[in-house]
């Protein structure tokens, strides 16, 4: 059973988040009311993931993220954001948080986000010697979420095996790649409007499932390529959809934009990668990630 630490000074929010994780996903949940208490519990239990509010007394969420990344770079931290905490959340993402969920969307998005982050954080076995000599991975994929999950898992294993990224950077980079693949899947090939995520009728996923069986959407593919070029990993992801006007994408670091359900992927890609470039048509994105400093020592820390 996976152990998760939930940190929030508001009792109702703690109970809501913990209840979703324990009752609906079967996780074991520990609770802390502030950052100081959270660090004490973390040192005792070493949970697999920390879910934390940002605005708390004594030690706030931003300070907690910083402390946890020093203690255990490989342990993912997911933020619970409320209106008014956008700028702190942006800083926390920059300091090492793996993802975030707006508090007003906990019931809808928490389980999916936590399970995805946990899946990305799992260490998979592999031939380390062979992967260390890998130069390029290339796939031509059908629209299938299982294939996307498999690629994200493989990429993280490759980063780890090559000691290219430390565990924290590897988790964040694989998260950015996952977001880019999800965008190619939903918004590129299936042309599902991201604004539908704001609706409560599940129309976003319903339309996506319908279009997987319809022309012209069902025959479209996703092209994925990862290439190592010295100290840079270059990831290119292209879909076969009509593309979009890249200049129309709003600034994802704008606090007013941050809390919206749509646009989250672009923000996380830019936060987690060193460079993000779209082609002119808008159906291809290139993500660049430079080798982590001291990746070898970070990957060999006890408990990682």
Residue frames as qw, qx, qy, qz and C-alpha x, y, z in Angstrom:
[[0.000, 0.888, 0.460, 0.000, 0.00, 0.00, 0.00],
 [0.418, 0.452, -0.011, 0.788, 1.39, 3.38, -1.05],
 [0.365, -0.649, -0.439, 0.504, 1.81, 5.89, 1.77],
 [0.224, 0.622, 0.225, 0.716, 0.98, 9.54, 1.10],
 [0.295, -0.393, -0.438, 0.753, 1.46, 12.51, 3.41],
 [0.034, 0.759, 0.454, 0.465, -1.30, 15.17, 3.21],
 [0.371, -0.243, -0.312, 0.840, -0.36, 18.58, 4.63],
 [0.096, -0.581, -0.353, -0.727, -2.96, 21.29, 5.21],
 [0.048, 0.011, -0.583, 0.811, -3.88, 23.47, 8.18],
 [0.568, -0.019, -0.019, -0.823, -7.59, 23.43, 7.19],
 [0.464, -0.069, 0.845, -0.256, -9.33, 20.34, 8.59],
 [0.726, 0.475, 0.328, -0.374, -12.01, 20.11, 5.89],
 [0.522, 0.712, -0.418, -0.216, -9.43, 20.27, 3.09],
 [0.104, -0.448, 0.884, -0.086, -7.25, 17.62, 4.77],
 [0.582, 0.118, 0.739, -0.318, -10.23, 15.30, 5.14],
 [0.702, 0.608, 0.058, -0.367, -11.38, 15.83, 1.56],
 [0.396, 0.675, -0.611, -0.122, -7.96, 15.13, 0.04],
 [0.182, -0.338, 0.901, -0.200, -7.20, 12.25, 2.39],
 [0.678, 0.220, 0.568, -0.412, -10.61, 10.69, 1.87],
 [0.695, 0.622, -0.177, -0.315, -10.23, 10.75, -1.90],
 [0.282, 0.606, -0.744, 0.011, -6.80, 9.11, -1.67],
 [0.246, -0.216, 0.893, -0.310, -7.71, 6.44, 0.89],
 [0.627, 0.274, 0.573, -0.452, -11.27, 5.51, -0.05],
 [0.712, 0.632, 0.050, -0.301, -11.08, 5.77, -3.82],
 [0.536, 0.676, -0.506, 0.017, -7.45, 4.85, -4.51],
 [0.946, -0.228, -0.219, 0.074, -6.55, 2.63, -1.56],
 [0.441, 0.521, -0.417, 0.600, -3.55, 4.68, -0.42],
 [0.582, -0.531, -0.466, 0.403, -2.47, 4.90, 3.22],
 [0.115, 0.801, 0.078, 0.582, -2.70, 8.54, 4.28],
 [0.504, -0.338, -0.405, 0.684, -0.71, 10.41, 6.93],
 [0.004, 0.895, 0.325, 0.305, -1.83, 13.89, 8.00],
 [0.473, -0.201, -0.228, 0.827, 0.09, 17.01, 9.05],
 [0.020, 0.888, 0.434, -0.150, -1.29, 20.45, 9.87],
 [0.080, 0.961, -0.198, -0.177, 1.80, 22.46, 8.88],
 [0.648, 0.625, -0.423, 0.098, 5.24, 22.16, 7.32],
 [0.127, -0.588, 0.713, -0.360, 7.12, 21.58, 10.57],
 [0.747, -0.091, 0.557, -0.353, 4.90, 18.65, 11.50],
 [0.854, 0.485, -0.062, -0.178, 5.14, 17.38, 7.93],
 [0.387, 0.665, -0.618, 0.157, 8.93, 17.20, 8.04],
 [0.397, -0.388, 0.741, -0.377, 8.82, 15.26, 11.32],
 [0.848, 0.168, 0.401, -0.304, 6.39, 12.72, 9.82],
 [0.706, 0.641, -0.287, -0.091, 8.40, 12.54, 6.60],
 [0.116, 0.622, -0.744, 0.214, 11.59, 11.67, 8.48],
 [0.550, -0.193, 0.717, -0.383, 9.73, 8.95, 10.41],
 [0.752, 0.293, 0.541, -0.238, 7.76, 7.33, 7.60],
 [0.153, -0.337, 0.646, 0.667, 9.38, 8.31, 4.27],
 [0.619, 0.504, 0.489, -0.352, 6.07, 8.45, 2.31],
 [0.587, 0.234, 0.587, 0.506, 6.02, 7.87, -1.44],
 [0.148, 0.560, 0.350, 0.736, 4.42, 11.27, -2.15],
 [0.139, -0.406, -0.463, 0.775, 3.64, 14.51, -0.32],
 [0.030, 0.665, 0.546, 0.508, 0.46, 16.45, -1.09],
 [0.344, -0.381, -0.393, 0.763, 0.61, 19.92, 0.44],
 [0.070, 0.941, 0.330, 0.013, -1.26, 23.18, 0.73],
 [0.519, 0.474, -0.080, 0.707, 0.78, 26.33, 0.15],
 [0.141, -0.622, 0.161, -0.753, -0.52, 28.83, 2.69],
 [0.781, -0.416, -0.460, 0.072, 0.17, 27.46, 6.19],
 [0.343, -0.900, 0.213, -0.164, 1.55, 28.77, 9.50],
 [0.717, -0.540, 0.402, 0.180, 5.08, 28.10, 10.82],
 [0.293, -0.311, 0.717, 0.551, 6.45, 26.57, 7.61],
 [0.621, 0.489, 0.085, -0.606, 4.51, 27.22, 4.41],
 [0.910, 0.297, 0.289, -0.023, 4.22, 25.04, 1.33],
 [0.519, 0.798, -0.270, 0.145, 7.04, 26.76, -0.55],
 [0.179, -0.694, 0.652, -0.247, 9.45, 26.28, 2.35],
 [0.817, -0.128, 0.529, -0.192, 8.27, 22.68, 2.71],
 [0.846, 0.533, 0.013, 0.022, 9.00, 21.92, -0.95],
 [0.279, 0.800, -0.481, 0.227, 12.51, 23.33, -0.56],
 [0.447, -0.523, 0.667, -0.285, 13.17, 21.28, 2.58],
 [0.896, 0.092, 0.402, -0.165, 11.81, 18.05, 1.07],
 [0.736, 0.654, -0.164, 0.056, 13.87, 18.40, -2.11],
 [0.057, 0.724, -0.638, 0.256, 17.00, 18.63, 0.06],
 [0.627, -0.299, 0.652, -0.305, 15.99, 15.59, 2.12],
 [0.588, 0.127, 0.792, 0.107, 14.82, 13.36, -0.72],
 [0.162, 0.398, -0.375, -0.821, 15.02, 14.70, -4.29],
 [0.137, -0.050, -0.900, -0.412, 13.22, 11.63, -5.65],
 [0.054, 0.477, 0.806, -0.347, 10.08, 12.05, -3.53],
 [0.049, 0.458, 0.465, 0.756, 7.42, 13.87, -5.57],
 [0.008, 0.393, 0.498, -0.773, 5.53, 16.80, -4.06],
 [0.031, 0.537, 0.646, 0.541, 2.10, 17.76, -5.41],
 [0.003, -0.041, -0.281, 0.959, 0.62, 21.14, -4.53],
 [0.015, 0.691, 0.722, 0.009, -2.96, 22.01, -3.63],
 [0.196, 0.076, 0.070, 0.975, -3.50, 25.56, -4.89],
 [0.032, 0.747, 0.614, -0.253, -6.15, 28.06, -3.90],
 [0.277, 0.816, 0.219, 0.457, -6.99, 31.40, -5.46],
 [0.263, -0.940, 0.166, -0.141, -4.44, 33.90, -4.21],
 [0.696, -0.509, 0.463, 0.204, -1.59, 31.37, -4.00],
 [0.812, 0.574, 0.081, 0.061, -0.72, 31.35, -7.71],
 [0.279, 0.842, -0.418, 0.196, 2.60, 33.17, -7.44],
 [0.490, -0.538, 0.660, -0.187, 3.75, 30.97, -4.55],
 [0.897, 0.148, 0.410, -0.076, 2.75, 27.88, -6.54],
 [0.658, 0.732, -0.149, 0.098, 4.76, 29.02, -9.55],
 [0.019, -0.765, 0.599, -0.235, 7.81, 29.45, -7.32],
 [0.712, -0.287, 0.606, -0.209, 7.21, 26.03, -5.71],
 [0.894, 0.421, 0.155, -0.010, 7.08, 24.39, -9.15],
 [0.431, 0.800, -0.366, 0.200, 10.37, 26.08, -9.99],
 [0.256, -0.648, 0.652, -0.300, 11.89, 24.72, -6.75],
 [0.059, 0.254, -0.965, -0.023, 10.98, 21.12, -7.43],
 [0.608, 0.181, 0.551, -0.542, 7.27, 20.36, -6.97],
 [0.300, 0.023, 0.879, 0.369, 6.11, 17.67, -9.39],
 [0.081, -0.459, -0.662, -0.587, 2.61, 18.96, -10.17],
 [0.149, 0.073, 0.424, -0.890, -0.37, 20.84, -8.76],
 [0.112, -0.505, -0.817, -0.254, -4.14, 20.55, -8.42],
 [0.204, -0.383, 0.038, -0.900, -6.44, 23.56, -7.83],
 [0.154, 0.052, 0.810, -0.563, -8.39, 23.04, -4.61],
 [0.587, 0.291, 0.169, -0.737, -11.64, 23.74, -6.41],
 [0.735, 0.350, -0.455, -0.361, -10.88, 20.77, -8.69],
 [0.239, -0.419, 0.848, -0.220, -9.72, 18.24, -6.05],
 [0.734, 0.133, 0.569, -0.346, -12.68, 15.91, -6.49],
 [0.772, 0.605, 0.008, -0.197, -12.23, 15.82, -10.25],
 [0.570, 0.717, -0.382, 0.123, -8.45, 15.91, -10.72],
 [0.393, -0.714, 0.550, -0.183, -6.66, 14.81, -7.53],
 [0.862, -0.124, 0.491, -0.008, -6.64, 11.03, -8.04],
 [0.790, 0.579, 0.096, 0.176, -5.62, 11.24, -11.68],
 [0.196, 0.880, -0.348, 0.256, -2.79, 13.67, -10.92],
 [0.523, -0.607, 0.573, -0.172, -1.45, 11.75, -7.91],
 [0.905, 0.054, 0.420, 0.023, -1.60, 8.38, -9.68],
 [0.679, 0.704, -0.046, 0.203, 0.18, 9.78, -12.73],
 [0.005, -0.847, 0.466, -0.256, 2.94, 11.32, -10.62],
 [0.713, -0.405, 0.558, -0.130, 3.36, 8.09, -8.64],
 [0.910, 0.320, 0.250, 0.081, 3.55, 6.07, -11.86],
 [0.479, 0.810, -0.223, 0.256, 6.22, 8.40, -13.22],
 [0.255, -0.769, 0.518, -0.273, 8.16, 8.10, -9.96],
 [0.948, -0.164, 0.263, -0.068, 8.27, 4.31, -9.93],
 [0.063, -0.646, 0.713, 0.266, 11.67, 2.87, -10.56],
 [0.940, 0.254, 0.033, -0.224, 11.51, 0.17, -13.23],
 [0.701, -0.352, 0.528, 0.325, 14.14, -2.48, -13.79],
 [0.655, 0.749, -0.054, -0.086, 16.19, -2.37, -16.99],
 [0.859, 0.075, 0.041, 0.505, 19.53, -3.05, -18.51],
 [0.205, -0.916, 0.014, 0.345, 21.52, -0.08, -17.22],
 [0.477, -0.361, 0.520, 0.610, 24.59, -0.82, -19.29],
 [0.367, 0.410, 0.678, 0.488, 22.65, -0.99, -22.55],
 [0.031, 0.912, 0.408, 0.031, 20.57, 2.12, -21.84],
 [0.371, -0.760, 0.127, 0.519, 23.71, 4.08, -21.02],
 [0.349, -0.182, 0.601, 0.695, 24.78, 3.64, -24.66],
 [0.326, 0.675, 0.659, 0.063, 21.44, 4.62, -26.12],
 [0.210, -0.077, 0.199, 0.954, 21.51, 7.56, -28.54],
 [0.370, 0.016, -0.210, -0.905, 17.93, 7.75, -29.76],
 [0.270, 0.315, 0.882, -0.223, 14.41, 6.42, -29.17],
 [0.290, 0.148, -0.320, -0.890, 11.79, 6.85, -31.87],
 [0.265, 0.313, 0.897, -0.167, 8.14, 5.71, -32.04],
 [0.300, -0.100, -0.420, -0.851, 5.11, 6.12, -34.32],
 [0.096, 0.131, 0.858, -0.488, 2.16, 5.66, -31.96],
 [0.230, -0.532, -0.691, -0.431, -1.54, 5.04, -32.23],
 [0.307, -0.519, 0.146, -0.785, -3.87, 7.09, -30.01],
 [0.800, -0.311, -0.512, -0.008, -3.62, 4.87, -26.96],
 [0.362, -0.839, 0.240, -0.329, -3.06, 6.03, -23.39],
 [0.926, -0.309, 0.175, 0.130, -1.27, 2.78, -22.56],
 [0.753, 0.392, 0.034, 0.528, 1.42, 3.60, -25.10],
 [0.030, 0.838, -0.135, 0.528, 1.86, 7.08, -23.68],
 [0.690, -0.668, 0.219, -0.171, 2.29, 5.70, -20.15],
 [0.945, -0.032, 0.138, 0.295, 4.81, 3.14, -21.41],
 [0.540, 0.618, -0.046, 0.569, 6.89, 5.81, -23.16],
 [0.237, -0.844, 0.191, -0.442, 6.96, 8.12, -20.13],
 [0.851, -0.475, 0.224, -0.014, 8.06, 5.22, -17.93],
 [0.881, 0.212, 0.097, 0.412, 10.76, 4.20, -20.39],
 [0.299, 0.783, -0.103, 0.535, 12.11, 7.74, -20.73],
 [0.466, -0.792, 0.260, -0.296, 12.48, 8.07, -16.96],
 [0.934, -0.229, 0.218, 0.167, 14.32, 4.74, -16.79],
 [0.715, 0.492, 0.035, 0.496, 16.68, 5.92, -19.53],
 [0.016, -0.862, 0.184, -0.472, 17.41, 9.21, -17.73],
 [0.702, -0.631, 0.291, -0.154, 18.12, 7.30, -14.52],
 [0.953, 0.008, 0.182, 0.241, 20.21, 4.56, -16.14],
 [0.602, 0.573, -0.015, 0.556, 22.41, 7.06, -17.95],
 [0.454, -0.549, -0.286, 0.641, 22.74, 9.22, -14.79],
 [0.263, 0.462, 0.328, 0.781, 21.72, 12.04, -17.11],
 [0.306, -0.625, -0.053, -0.717, 19.33, 13.67, -14.64],
 [0.044, -0.122, 0.798, -0.589, 19.05, 13.49, -10.88],
 [0.004, 0.380, 0.924, -0.050, 15.85, 11.92, -9.60],
 [0.128, 0.647, 0.399, -0.637, 14.04, 15.20, -9.07],
 [0.202, 0.517, -0.371, -0.745, 14.85, 16.54, -12.55],
 [0.052, 0.012, -0.938, -0.343, 14.05, 13.14, -14.09],
 [0.102, 0.513, 0.806, -0.276, 10.61, 13.12, -12.50],
 [0.179, 0.697, 0.154, -0.678, 9.91, 16.66, -13.66],
 [0.129, 0.405, -0.619, -0.661, 11.19, 16.10, -17.21],
 [0.010, -0.174, -0.963, -0.206, 9.15, 12.92, -17.61],
 [0.144, 0.620, 0.616, -0.464, 6.14, 14.85, -16.33],
 [0.189, 0.619, -0.176, -0.742, 6.68, 17.51, -18.99],
 [0.100, 0.177, -0.847, -0.492, 6.97, 14.83, -21.68],
 [0.084, 0.397, 0.903, -0.137, 3.75, 13.25, -20.41],
 [0.202, 0.678, 0.311, -0.634, 1.98, 16.62, -20.66],
 [0.181, 0.494, -0.489, -0.695, 3.24, 17.10, -24.24],
 [0.050, -0.039, -0.959, -0.277, 2.06, 13.61, -25.23],
 [0.135, 0.539, 0.748, -0.363, -1.34, 14.23, -23.62],
 [0.221, 0.645, -0.006, -0.732, -1.66, 17.47, -25.60],
 [0.156, 0.298, -0.746, -0.575, -0.81, 15.63, -28.83],
 [0.008, 0.230, 0.973, 0.003, -3.35, 12.94, -27.98],
 [0.099, 0.645, 0.658, -0.376, -6.31, 15.05, -26.85],
 [0.148, 0.796, 0.088, -0.580, -5.88, 18.45, -28.46],
 [0.016, 0.487, -0.634, -0.601, -3.85, 17.49, -31.53],
 [0.057, 0.004, -0.930, -0.363, -5.11, 14.22, -32.98],
 [0.039, -0.512, -0.854, 0.079, -8.56, 14.15, -31.37],
 [0.017, 0.386, 0.200, 0.900, -9.10, 17.94, -31.51],
 [0.419, -0.671, -0.607, 0.069, -10.86, 18.07, -28.13],
 [0.021, 0.778, -0.052, 0.626, -11.16, 21.66, -26.90],
 [0.424, 0.038, -0.665, 0.614, -9.28, 22.08, -23.61],
 [0.277, -0.247, 0.194, -0.908, -11.99, 24.46, -22.34],
 [0.744, -0.249, -0.467, -0.408, -14.30, 21.43, -22.00],
 [0.522, -0.013, -0.711, 0.472, -12.28, 20.49, -18.91],
 [0.108, -0.141, 0.352, -0.919, -14.06, 23.29, -17.08],
 [0.673, -0.194, -0.266, -0.662, -17.41, 21.55, -17.51],
 [0.416, -0.309, 0.745, -0.420, -18.66, 19.08, -14.90],
 [0.859, 0.209, 0.144, -0.445, -20.41, 16.70, -17.33],
 [0.663, -0.256, 0.654, 0.259, -17.30, 14.68, -18.33],
 [0.670, 0.710, 0.129, -0.171, -17.78, 15.87, -21.92],
 [0.069, 0.795, -0.574, -0.184, -14.02, 16.26, -22.40],
 [0.293, -0.290, 0.909, 0.058, -13.29, 12.53, -21.96],
 [0.647, 0.405, 0.601, -0.239, -16.58, 11.45, -23.57],
 [0.535, 0.798, -0.094, -0.259, -15.80, 13.29, -26.80],
 [0.009, -0.656, 0.741, 0.139, -12.23, 11.99, -26.79],
 [0.486, -0.052, 0.869, -0.068, -13.44, 8.38, -26.47],
 [0.655, 0.597, 0.386, -0.255, -15.96, 8.88, -29.26],
 [0.390, 0.838, -0.295, -0.243, -13.42, 10.38, -31.64],
 [0.317, -0.469, 0.814, 0.132, -11.00, 7.49, -31.14],
 [0.525, 0.234, 0.817, 0.047, -13.50, 5.47, -33.20],
 [0.442, 0.814, 0.312, -0.212, -14.32, 8.15, -35.79],
 [0.604, 0.290, 0.273, 0.691, -12.72, 9.45, -38.98],
 [0.682, 0.576, -0.397, 0.214, -10.47, 11.31, -39.47],
 [0.358, -0.766, 0.425, -0.322, -9.31, 11.18, -35.86],
 [0.919, -0.270, 0.273, -0.093, -8.93, 7.42, -35.37],
 [0.892, 0.330, 0.028, 0.309, -6.16, 6.99, -37.96],
 [0.144, 0.895, -0.275, 0.320, -3.94, 9.80, -36.73],
 [0.860, -0.108, -0.321, 0.382, -0.63, 8.95, -35.09],
 [0.316, -0.931, 0.177, 0.041, 1.80, 10.56, -32.64],
 [0.761, 0.428, -0.302, 0.383, 5.48, 10.69, -33.56],
 [0.573, -0.808, 0.137, 0.016, 7.88, 10.60, -30.62],
 [0.756, 0.422, -0.276, 0.416, 11.64, 11.01, -30.70],
 [0.531, -0.826, 0.161, 0.098, 14.19, 11.29, -27.89],
 [0.774, 0.456, -0.179, 0.402, 17.78, 11.97, -28.88],
 [0.602, -0.702, 0.026, 0.379, 20.82, 12.57, -26.68],
 [0.538, 0.731, -0.038, 0.418, 23.14, 15.25, -28.06],
 [0.347, 0.386, -0.484, 0.704, 26.05, 15.51, -25.65],
 [0.090, -0.142, -0.677, 0.717, 24.73, 17.17, -22.50],
 [0.449, 0.153, 0.050, -0.879, 21.29, 17.87, -23.99],
 [0.286, 0.274, 0.918, 0.013, 18.29, 15.58, -24.33],
 [0.285, 0.170, -0.263, -0.906, 16.07, 16.64, -27.24],
 [0.310, 0.335, 0.873, -0.171, 12.46, 15.38, -27.27],
 [0.257, 0.120, -0.369, -0.885, 10.25, 15.97, -30.31],
 [0.292, 0.355, 0.853, -0.249, 6.54, 15.15, -30.22],
 [0.232, 0.152, -0.379, -0.883, 4.32, 15.67, -33.28],
 [0.497, 0.348, 0.724, -0.328, 0.66, 14.92, -33.93],
 [0.205, 0.187, 0.714, 0.643, -1.28, 14.71, -37.20],
 [0.077, 0.765, 0.575, -0.280, -3.97, 17.21, -36.24],
 [0.357, 0.830, 0.254, 0.345, -4.52, 20.62, -37.84],
 [0.483, 0.089, -0.250, 0.834, -2.28, 22.40, -35.33],
 [0.197, -0.871, -0.425, 0.148, -2.99, 25.70, -33.62],
 [0.239, 0.845, -0.078, 0.472, -1.90, 29.34, -33.57],
 [0.690, -0.145, -0.438, 0.557, 1.10, 29.26, -31.24],
 [0.141, 0.280, -0.143, 0.939, 0.97, 33.03, -30.77],
 [0.515, -0.510, -0.269, -0.635, -2.51, 32.68, -29.25],
 [0.718, -0.303, -0.572, 0.256, -1.26, 30.74, -26.22],
 [0.264, -0.906, 0.041, -0.328, -1.48, 33.06, -23.18],
 [0.193, 0.559, -0.668, 0.452, 1.35, 33.44, -20.72],
 [0.743, -0.322, -0.582, -0.081, 0.92, 30.41, -18.39],
 [0.462, -0.101, -0.527, 0.706, 2.76, 32.19, -15.58],
 [0.245, -0.387, -0.058, -0.887, 0.05, 34.86, -15.41],
 [0.148, 0.012, 0.810, -0.568, -1.70, 34.29, -12.03],
 [0.620, 0.252, 0.162, -0.725, -5.11, 34.73, -13.66],
 [0.695, 0.344, -0.528, -0.345, -4.28, 31.96, -16.14],
 [0.094, 0.369, -0.891, 0.246, -2.67, 29.61, -13.60],
 [0.427, 0.024, 0.728, -0.536, -5.88, 28.40, -11.94],
 [0.715, 0.317, -0.158, -0.602, -7.67, 27.49, -15.15],
 [0.862, -0.068, 0.501, -0.043, -8.08, 23.76, -15.86],
 [0.798, 0.526, 0.164, 0.245, -6.85, 24.24, -19.43],
 [0.287, 0.871, -0.277, 0.285, -3.33, 25.39, -20.25],
 [0.712, -0.627, 0.315, -0.030, -1.77, 23.45, -17.39],
 [0.922, 0.114, 0.216, 0.299, 0.32, 21.33, -19.76],
 [0.473, 0.738, -0.049, 0.478, 2.05, 24.30, -21.42],
 [0.320, -0.857, 0.268, -0.303, 2.90, 25.76, -18.01],
 [0.838, -0.417, 0.348, 0.050, 4.42, 22.52, -16.71],
 [0.838, 0.380, 0.123, 0.372, 6.40, 21.95, -19.92],
 [0.281, 0.804, -0.144, 0.503, 7.95, 25.39, -19.67],
 [0.512, -0.761, 0.291, -0.272, 8.54, 25.07, -15.93],
 [0.887, -0.293, 0.353, 0.050, 10.19, 21.64, -16.11],
 [0.815, 0.312, 0.232, 0.431, 12.25, 21.85, -19.33],
 [0.403, -0.431, 0.112, 0.799, 15.08, 24.22, -20.29],
 [0.172, 0.267, -0.354, -0.880, 13.55, 25.11, -23.66],
 [0.468, 0.439, 0.752, -0.149, 10.16, 24.55, -25.29],
 [0.108, 0.357, -0.404, -0.835, 9.64, 25.31, -28.97],
 [0.640, 0.457, 0.569, -0.240, 6.57, 24.83, -31.19],
 [0.382, 0.114, 0.598, 0.696, 6.75, 24.58, -34.96],
 [0.144, 0.055, -0.160, -0.975, 4.99, 27.18, -37.09],
 [0.469, -0.254, -0.663, -0.525, 1.96, 24.97, -37.71],
 [0.465, -0.408, 0.398, -0.678, 1.55, 24.20, -34.01],
 [0.952, -0.074, -0.113, -0.275, 1.41, 20.41, -34.28],
 [0.837, 0.128, -0.359, 0.392, 4.97, 19.70, -33.12],
 [0.365, -0.898, 0.185, -0.163, 6.78, 20.62, -29.93],
 [0.717, 0.316, -0.464, 0.412, 10.48, 20.24, -29.12],
 [0.611, -0.783, 0.041, -0.109, 11.55, 19.99, -25.47],
 [0.573, 0.507, -0.491, 0.418, 15.18, 20.42, -24.46],
 [0.714, -0.695, 0.036, -0.079, 16.63, 19.30, -21.12],
 [0.342, 0.697, -0.569, 0.271, 20.25, 19.76, -20.11],
 [0.709, -0.056, -0.650, 0.269, 22.14, 17.26, -18.00],
 [0.546, -0.819, -0.121, -0.128, 21.72, 17.78, -14.24],
 [0.137, 0.695, -0.586, 0.394, 24.66, 18.93, -12.20],
 [0.169, -0.321, 0.845, -0.392, 25.94, 16.11, -9.97],
 [0.793, -0.013, -0.245, -0.558, 23.35, 13.71, -11.38],
 [0.647, 0.135, -0.740, 0.125, 25.44, 10.70, -10.35],
 [0.124, 0.084, -0.711, 0.687, 25.57, 11.64, -6.67],
 [0.507, -0.034, 0.178, -0.842, 21.88, 12.61, -6.55],
 [0.798, 0.060, -0.430, -0.417, 20.82, 9.30, -8.07],
 [0.632, 0.095, -0.729, 0.244, 22.87, 7.35, -5.55],
 [0.261, -0.430, 0.430, -0.750, 21.47, 8.90, -2.38],
 [0.004, -0.087, -0.960, 0.266, 20.23, 6.42, 0.20],
 [0.331, 0.458, 0.639, -0.522, 16.55, 5.71, -0.15],
 [0.425, 0.556, -0.209, -0.683, 16.38, 6.75, -3.85]]
